[in-house]
Amino acid sequence: MDTLLARAARGERTERPPVWLMRQAGRHIPEYRDIREEYSFLEAIKTPEVATEITLLPWKYYQPDGLVMFSDILTVLEPLGFSYHIESGVGPVVENPVNGPEDTDRTFDDVREELEYVGALLRRLDDSVGDETALIGFAGGPFTLASYAVAGEPSRTHLPLRKLRARHPEAFRDLLSSFAEVVREYLQFQVDNGADVLQLFDTYAGTLTTEDYREFLLPLHQEILADLDVPTIVFARKMNGRLNLLEKSGANVVGLDWTVEMDAARDQLGETPVQGNLDPSYLYSDPAFVRDQTRNIIEAAGPEGHILNLGHGVHKDTPVESVEAFVETAKDWEW
């Protein structure tokens, strides 16, 4: 389907910027909180009927130009033999984290069988709204997934994984390669089940040095994104000044966090399409402020190859009316 989002991802001039939000199906919508009173997070993402209902909530509220499936980046831990749960106040906890450098070269089970619930979700979404909006699939990137797998829980500095790189570089390489292989197959599985656009979230990759990123991670991003027959987006935080590395990943679109100036990104990336990048905290202001700030980003990005989004995900207590103002600013825009 030749959606507005797909056209922008190809760098085409569009009559207005397509718009969606990372984490848009989540905690800021009242009905989501009601559903979560009945289902844990993992129960919700692993029950296609429930995940479909949650994914469609932003369609009910905002009708964005892309619906991102309700899932989690850590699902691909499962085919590699990791178990995890969500712990209140902590976040994802890996129950059997990597046990030293000898535990890094992993093989994986059948991704399609292990994660069939994701395929079922995408097929349901395709049946529901597949002719009306772009369906967005996603996966975590190798460095981000490896950070959880080594630390066993969220890490602000990702020091456990960075220690592995310093002490055992080949084990570090093996672990990232294992994740790259399973992620590549997982993304193709999503395409086969109806995903129109894919985003690779290697959110924490910006904590690597430029040299390490270039040596260890860039080839894996290229391997993951090669030959996927839908538009692709790559996103990493703290890449300001190093956007050229994301551009070399092979993704069609470079996602920008909110610390990047849109003008500077456009100058650095040239004709490469971009996505972003309103500061999510701005959505706590009144709708008039949101509209003003959103217009500034649209103007700076220009009419060609821009997908409007936040610079990260929607926070859980974000006012619905501010999200509405953000989306409607894009929908009312005319070049």
Secondary structure, DSSP 4 states (H G I P E B T S, - for coil): ---HHHHHHTT-B-SS--B--TTTTSTTSHHHHHHHTTS-HHHHHH-HHHHHHHHTHHHHHT--SEEE-S--GGGGGGGGT--EEEETTTEEEESS---SGGG-------HHHHTHHHHHHHHHHHHHHTTTSEEEEEEE-HHHHHHHHHHSS--SS-HHHHHHHHH-HHHHHHHHHHHHHHHHHHHHHHHHTT-SEEEEE-GGGGGS-HHHIIIIIHHHHHHHHTT-SS-EEEE-SS-TT-HHHHHTTT-SEEE--TTS-HHHHHHHHTTS-EEEEE-GGGGGS-HHHHHHHHHHHHHHH-SBSEEEEESSPPPTT--HHHHHHHHHHHHT---
